Amino acid sequence: MKAVIATGGKQYLVEEGSIIYVEKLNGEVGDKVTFDEVLMLDKKVGTPNIKGAKVLGEIVKHGKGEKIKIFKYKPNTTSTRKKQGHRQPYTKVEIKSIG
């Protein structure tokens, strides 16, 4: 059984046993997570969500993504060169059941 869920402003296609990386969620490793925003279940499409459908998962780990470099530059001025980096936090979730 496959489902499309929405969390963190993004949509994910999941099935039982799959592992997904989502925006950071509150909770500790081993906690259960319920995704209530189910947009599609098999081939049934909801408007906007399917009523009564839930996807259950378990938090496997928290972490940070790879560093991206940001460099801002404006020509002919020496004071507007700026270099910074960013690492996006994520949560690794294993999908346990879809119903």
Secondary structure, DSSP 8 states (H G I E B T S, - for coil): -EEEEEETTEEEEEETT-EEEEE--SS-TT-EEEE--EEEETTEE-SSS-TT--EEEEEEEEEE---EEEEE--TT-STT-EEEEE--EEEEEEEEEE-
